Amino acid sequence: MFVHVETRRRARWHWATVLVVITCVLCFVGLALTPLHERMSLLQQWGTIPANIFDPHENLWPQLTDPALLRLFTALFIHVTWLHLLSNLLFLVIFGLPGERALGSLRFLLLFVVGGIVANLIGALSLTGVRLPIIGCSGAVSAVVGTYVVLFPNARLGLVLPLGLYLQFVRVPAFLLIGIWVLLQLLFSYAGPSYGAYVWWAHIGGFVFGVMFALLSRGVIARRLRG
């Protein structure tokens, strides 16, 4: 006598976040092992140089079709300091893994890449004429954070607070922490470079893109859950 036993659906392997992390680490190590003069040349060659992309004296459309815009993509994987790299990858893992499980790996990778390109484009527009390179995946990670807050509005994040002589672990609504983060980005965008060499408008642009991406993906996510 044969009895049919229902089995749990095989868990899918989510590879996009791991792929991005490995790529960023390999690029960082390769750049760190490169002599300084060659490293600076590589940053200029593969980073997003606002002055090379947008010229305020020329029409915008021909510049938007320039192959140099490929650097909006390559700049995502370039980091020159370990602190910049680790902070981006930490946020990517915290917010990216649940986002990838909900979206699927291909769609999540699309979010990261397109969100990062849009963020760098906005950053370049905000710094037209600047010849320093925009590098790093902060804008792409901001897109991931924007998607996360829409997909998981009731999520709570662990936070360690120093209370007197003790450290207290508390759980705080994710939307509250992310809302504070967005507010800081807006404030710093008006403060300018006095708060560090960060392209604040790229963070804001990436976050807004991520929110829109999540809203447009809700139907797909519902079908994934039913399937």
C-alpha positions in Angstrom: 0.0 0.0 0.0 1.4 3.3 -1.1 0.6 6.5 0.9 1.2 9.9 -0.6 2.9 12.1 1.9 3.0 15.9 1.4 6.5 17.2 1.4 7.6 20.8 2.1 8.5 22.8 -0.9 12.3 22.8 -1.5 13.8 26.0 -0.3 15.2 28.1 -3.1 18.8 29.2 -3.0 19.1 33.0 -3.0 22.3 34.0 -4.7 22.1 37.7 -5.6 23.1 39.2 -2.2 26.0 36.7 -2.0 27.1 37.6 -5.5 27.1 41.3 -4.9 29.1 40.9 -1.6 31.7 38.7 -3.2 32.1 41.0 -6.2 32.5 44.1 -4.0 35.1 42.3 -1.8 37.1 41.0 -4.8 37.1 44.5 -6.3 38.2 46.0 -3.0 41.0 43.5 -2.6 42.2 43.9 -6.2 42.2 47.7 -5.8 44.0 47.6 -2.5 46.8 45.5 -4.1 47.2 47.9 -6.9 50.0 50.6 -6.7 48.7 54.0 -5.6 49.2 55.8 -8.9 47.4 53.0 -10.8 44.7 52.9 -8.2 43.9 56.6 -8.8 43.8 56.0 -12.5 41.4 53.1 -12.1 39.1 55.3 -10.0 39.0 57.9 -12.7 38.5 55.3 -15.4 35.7 53.2 -13.7 34.2 55.6 -11.2 31.3 58.0 -12.0 32.9 61.4 -12.9 30.0 63.9 -12.9 32.0 66.4 -15.1 32.5 63.6 -17.7 28.9 62.7 -17.8 27.0 66.0 -17.6 28.2 69.2 -19.2 25.9 72.1 -18.3 26.8 73.8 -21.6 25.5 70.9 -23.8 22.1 69.4 -24.4 21.2 66.7 -21.9 19.9 64.0 -24.3 23.1 63.3 -26.2 24.9 63.0 -22.8 22.3 60.5 -21.6 23.2 58.2 -24.6 26.9 58.4 -24.1 28.7 55.0 -23.5 30.5 56.7 -20.6 27.3 56.1 -18.6 28.5 52.5 -18.2 30.5 54.0 -15.3 27.3 54.5 -13.4 27.3 50.7 -13.2 31.0 49.9 -12.6 31.2 52.5 -9.8 28.8 50.4 -7.7 31.5 47.8 -7.0 34.4 50.2 -6.2 35.3 51.0 -2.6 38.7 52.4 -1.4 38.3 52.1 2.4 37.4 49.1 4.4 34.9 51.1 6.6 33.0 52.2 3.5 32.9 48.6 2.2 31.9 47.0 5.5 29.1 49.6 6.2 27.6 49.1 2.8 27.8 45.3 2.9 26.4 45.2 6.5 23.3 47.2 5.4 23.0 45.1 2.3 22.9 41.8 4.2 20.5 43.1 6.9 18.0 44.5 4.5 18.9 42.6 1.3 18.4 39.0 2.5 14.7 39.4 3.4 14.2 41.5 0.4 15.7 38.9 -1.9 13.6 36.2 -0.4 10.5 38.2 -1.1 11.4 39.4 -4.6 13.4 36.5 -5.9 17.1 36.7 -6.8 16.9 38.0 -10.4 14.4 40.7 -9.4 16.5 41.7 -6.4 19.6 41.9 -8.5 17.7 44.1 -10.9 16.7 46.3 -8.0 20.3 46.6 -6.8 21.8 47.4 -10.2 19.1 49.7 -11.7 18.6 51.4 -8.3 22.3 52.0 -8.0 22.6 53.4 -11.6 19.6 55.7 -10.9 21.2 56.8 -7.6 24.5 57.5 -9.2 22.8 59.4 -12.0 21.0 61.6 -9.5 24.3 62.1 -7.6 26.1 63.1 -10.8 23.3 65.6 -11.6 23.6 67.1 -8.2 27.4 67.5 -8.6 27.6 68.7 -12.3 31.1 69.8 -13.1 32.8 68.0 -10.2 35.8 65.9 -11.4 36.1 63.6 -8.3 34.7 60.1 -8.8 31.5 58.8 -7.3 32.1 55.3 -6.1 30.5 52.6 -3.9 27.1 50.9 -3.7 25.6 53.3 -1.1 22.9 54.4 -3.6 22.1 50.8 -4.5 21.9 49.8 -0.8 19.6 52.8 -0.3 17.3 51.4 -3.0 17.3 48.0 -1.1 16.4 49.9 2.2 13.5 51.7 0.4 12.1 48.4 -0.9 12.5 46.8 2.6 10.5 49.4 4.4 7.6 49.0 1.9 7.7 45.2 1.9 8.0 44.8 5.7 6.3 47.9 7.2 5.7 46.1 10.6 9.3 44.7 10.9 11.3 45.5 14.0 15.1 45.9 14.2 17.3 45.1 17.1 19.2 48.1 18.5 21.8 48.2 21.3 21.5 51.4 23.4 24.0 52.5 26.0 21.9 53.2 29.2 24.2 54.3 32.0 26.7 51.5 32.7 24.8 48.9 30.8 24.0 48.1 27.2 20.3 47.5 26.6 19.0 45.5 23.6 15.7 46.9 22.3 13.5 46.2 19.3 12.5 49.3 17.3 10.1 49.6 14.4 12.1 49.5 11.2 10.1 52.3 9.7 11.1 54.6 12.6 14.8 54.0 12.2 14.7 54.2 8.4 12.6 57.4 8.7 15.3 58.9 10.9 17.9 57.8 8.4 16.0 59.5 5.5 15.7 62.7 7.5 19.4 62.7 8.1 20.1 62.3 4.4 17.9 65.3 3.6 19.6 67.4 6.3 23.1 66.4 5.1 22.2 67.0 1.5 21.8 70.7 2.4 24.9 70.8 4.6 27.0 69.7 1.7 30.6 68.4 1.9 31.2 69.8 5.4 29.7 66.4 6.6 32.0 64.3 4.6 32.7 63.1 1.1 29.3 61.5 0.5 26.9 62.0 -2.3 23.8 62.5 -0.2 21.4 62.9 -3.1 22.4 59.6 -4.5 21.2 58.0 -1.2 17.9 59.8 -1.4 17.4 59.0 -5.1 18.2 55.3 -4.5 15.7 55.2 -1.5 12.9 56.7 -3.6 13.6 54.3 -6.4 13.5 51.4 -4.0 10.1 52.5 -2.6 8.6 52.8 -6.1 10.1 49.4 -7.1 8.5 47.7 -4.1 5.1 49.2 -4.8 5.3 48.0 -8.4 6.4 44.5 -7.3 3.7 43.8 -4.8 1.6 41.8 -7.4 4.6 39.7 -8.3 5.4 39.0 -4.6 1.8 37.9 -4.0 2.0 35.5 -6.9 5.3 34.1 -5.6 3.8 33.5 -2.1 0.8 31.7 -3.6 3.0 29.7 -5.9 
